[in-house]
Amino acid sequence: MPPKKAAAKPNVSAEELLGHYREMLLIRRFEEKAGQLYGMGLIGGFCHLYIGQEAVVVGLEAAAEEGDKRVTSYRDHGHMLACGMDPKGIMAELTGREGGFSKGKGGSMHMFSKEKHFYGGHGIVAAQVPLGAGLAFSDKYKGNDRVTFTYFGDGAANQGQVYETWPNFGTCPSFS
């Protein structure tokens, strides 16, 4: 039997891990409340929840730096919370109130925050992929080291926008 290897030291503190857990819990509780309000008819249109995916956005936001951008699909509430947008403003938008991030006109799928570099949730499957590419190219042309996080799910992976955008990025092992 080979000898056991010593466990690697974590590169994140217990305090940081607790902070990540709190962020995931905030997203979960927010989404549960949004689902409840949607069921009561207080949120108009559609309301796609991010329940079960909290760790994805919290983990990537932990790696993000000031000035990095993000764009996502219609499951966007968790992304907004994770990048530091005010939960009250998000809920105001969901419920159609003027205090929302899009003045109550965007609802669940169309919120933006230039200040937080959040370029929206998009209701058309995979529509955010070319937008994310444009944001990334902007930073490339500016010569800065910013990153654009473009989130999409498995249902978007086979959409034309993804394949039309991808050749601009070169070869990717997962798409080759």
N, C-alpha and C positions, 0 to 999 in steps of 0.2 A: 504494500500500500504506500503510495507516494506521500511525502510529508505535507502537512497542511501549510498553505501560504498564509502569511500574516495579512490581516485585513488592511486594506488601504485606508488612509485617513480621509475623512470626508472633506470636500473643498467648500463646504457651507456649514455655518455654525448652527447650533441648536436654535438660537434666536431667529436666524433667517428662516429655518425650516418651519418654525412656529408661525412666522409671518406669512409664509407661503400657504400654510394650512388655513390661516385666518382668511386669506384672499379667496381660497377655494370655497370656504364655508360661506363667505359673503355672496359669492356668485351663486352657489346652490340655494341659499335662502332667498335671494333676490328672484331667482328663476321660479322657485316654488310660489312666491307671492304673485309674480307675473302670471303664472299659470292659473292661479286662483282667480285673479282679477279678470283674466280672459274668459274663464268659465262663467263669471258673473255678468259678462257683457260690457265690462268697463274699459276694455281695450278693443278698439276697432280694428278691422282688417284681420290680418293674420298675425300670429305670435308664435314663432318657432323658438323653442327653448334650448338652452345649452347644457342642460342637466346631463351629467356623466362625462363631460368633456372638460371640466374645470382645470384639471392638471395640465392639459395641453397649453392653454393660454397663459396660465400662471408660470409654467416652466419657461416658455419662450420670452415672456415679459421679464423674467429674472435675468435673462441674457441680454435684453435690449438695453441700448444706451440712449441718452438724451438726443433727440433729433431723429431717431429711427422712426420709420413710418409703418403703418399697418392698414390693411384693407381686407375685408372679409365678406362673407355671404350673409344670408338672412338670419343666421344664428349668431347675432352680433352682441347681445347684451353682455355676455361674459367678457368679450374683448374690450368693451367700453369700460367696464368696471376694472379690469386688470390693468388698463393703461392709465388709470387714475381719474376717469371722468366721474363726476358727482352722481351717486345713486339717485338722489332726489331729482336731478335734471333728467336722468334717463327715465325714471318712472313718470315724470311729468310729460315727457314725450310720448311714452307708451299710452298714456291716458288722454292724449290730445290737448294738453294744457300749454299755454304760451310760455311757461317757464322751462319747456323742454329744449333740447339741443338744436332742434329744427323748428322751434317756435310752435310745437304741437302739430305740425303739418306732415311730418315724415313717418310718424308711427314707429312700429317695431323694426322695419327694415331699412329706414332711410335716415340714419343719424350720422352726423359728422362733427368733428371738432378739430379745426385747424390748429388750435393751441396745443392739443394733445397728439397731433400728427395722426389722427384717426380719420381715414378717408372713406369711411362708411361701410355699412352693410349693404348688400345689393341683392334685390329680389330675383334677378335673372340668374339662373344657374351658370356659374363660371364667368359671369360678366366682370368680376373683380380681377381676373387673371391678367388681361391686357392692361387694365388700369394700374395694377401693381407693377407690371413691367415698365410702364411709362414713368411711374414714380421712381423706380430703381434707375432707369436710364437718366432721369433728371439729375440724380445724385452722381452718377458716373460722369456725366458731362461736366458737372461742377467740380469734380475731382475730390469730393469728400469721401469719408469712410462710412457713410450712413448705410443702413440696411433697411430694406422694405420687407416686411412680413406679409405675405399674401396667403391667406388661409382658404382652403377649399376642401370639400369632402370627396368621398369616393364616387358620389353621384355626378360630380363635376369633372372627374378625371378623364372621362371619355368625350367631353364636349369639344366642339370645334375650336372654341376660343383658346383652349389650353394648347392644342396642337398648332394653331396658327401663331401663337405667341412664342412657343418654345424654341423654334429655330433661331431666334434672336439671342439665345443664351448659350449656344454651343451644345456639347454632348452632355447628357445626364445619364448616369448608369441606370436609373429607374425608368427612363423613357427610351433607352436604346433598344 
